[in-house]
Amino acid sequence: MWLFWAKQENMILQAYSKNPVYNHELKDFTIQYHEWNFICGDDITVFLKIDWDKIVDYWYAGNLSTVSLASAGFLSEFLFDVTFDDILTWNYEFLSWKWFVVSTKRKRASVLPILALRNAIHQYLADWKTDDFDDLIEE
């Protein structure tokens, strides 16, 4: 049974990293936010177009590992027509619940796009909050 789940997870990573979607800068954005993972050197900038406090367009660019790249594309499946309140709860558990599971060593890479997304929303809302990796990964 474990082998079945491992193959499913690996297929998701391969599909989203080999065929990245939304992977370039958006010129007409409402807000952009840059985040980086100092441990592996990944960095991402998310570009969001927001209307009525919902994301209506999402793009990203950066120097991303396979896991971060796959995660950034994977998020695009769930972003639209979702409230900010919902997105601000997303973390590694949210990804794993959606079948995007990685090893413990790669969890930071997998949540990097979520971290950038959440902090972009905080900046847009001007709520004076900033999330970090500890807010997204429960040890």
N, C-alpha and C positions, 0 to 999 in steps of 0.2 A: 504494500500500500504506500509506504514512504516513497518508493521509487516513482510511482505515478505522480505524486504531488511535486517531487523534485523536477520531473520532466515538464510539468505544467508551468512551474515557476520559471524554469530556464527558457521555455518557449516565449513567455511574455517578455522577458528581458531581450531576447534575440529579436523579436518582432519589432519592438519599439526602438531599439538601438540601431537596427539596420535600416529602418525606414522612418527616420524621425519626422514628426509632423510639427508644424508651428515653429520650426527651428530657424528663425532669422529675426532681425529687428523689425518692429512695427513702427512705422513713421508717424502715424496719426494716433498717438496714445494719450490716455488721460494721466497715467502715472507709470513711472519705471522705477525699478528697485534692483540694486546689485547686492549679491550675497556671495560669500565664499567659504569654503571648507579648508581651513589652514592645515589640516592633517594631511589631506591628499592633494591639495592644490586646485581642486575644482572651483570654478566660479561661474555664476549665472547672473544674467540680468533678465528680469521679467518685464514685459511691456503689457500693460492692461488698458483696455478701453472700457470705461465704466459708464453705465446709464441706469438711472434710477436705483443706485446702490446694488447693481448686479454687474458681473463681468460679462460683456458682450463680445469681447475679442481678447485673445491671449496669444502672445508670442514670447519666445525666449531666445537668448544667444549667450554664448560663453565658451569656455574651455571645460568641457564636461567629460567625465569618465563614462564608460558604457552604462553603468548603473544610474548615474545622474541623468544622462541623456534619455534613457528609457523611462525613468520616473517623470521627467518633465513632459514627455509626450503622453505618457499614461494619464497624467493629471488632466489633460485636455478632454478626456472622456467624461469627466465629472464636474467641470467648472461652470458650465453655463446654466443659467436659471437656478443658481444656488445662492442662498443668502450669505452675506458676509459672516453672520453669526455662525453658520454651519462651517464655512471654510476655516474660521479661526479655531475650530476644534480639531481640524485634521492634523494627524500625526502619523508616526510609523504604524500604529495600530490600525488606523484607517487604511493605509496601503495594504497591510497584510490581510485585512478583512476582504479587500478587493483582489486578493490573490497575488499581490506584488510583494513577495517575500525574498529577503536576501540574508546572507550570513551576518552575524553580529558585527563583524569588521566592516561591513559595507552599509550599515544602517544610516550613518551620517550622509553618505553619498545619496542614498535613496530619499532622504527627507530634505536635502538641500533645496530642490525646487519648491517644496511646500514652505520651507522657512522663508524663502524670498517672496513667495506669494503672500504669506501671512503678514510679513513686515511691510510689503507694499500696501496692503489694506490698512494696516495701522497708520502708515504715513498718510494715506488718503483721508482716513477718518480724523487725523490729527489728534489721536487719543493719547499721545505721549507714551505709548507702549512699544517695546521691542522684544520680540521672541528670540530665543537662542536654541541650540540643539537640545539642551536639557529639557526644554518645554515640549519637544516633539518625540523624544525617545525615553521610554521608561526602562530603567535597568532592572 
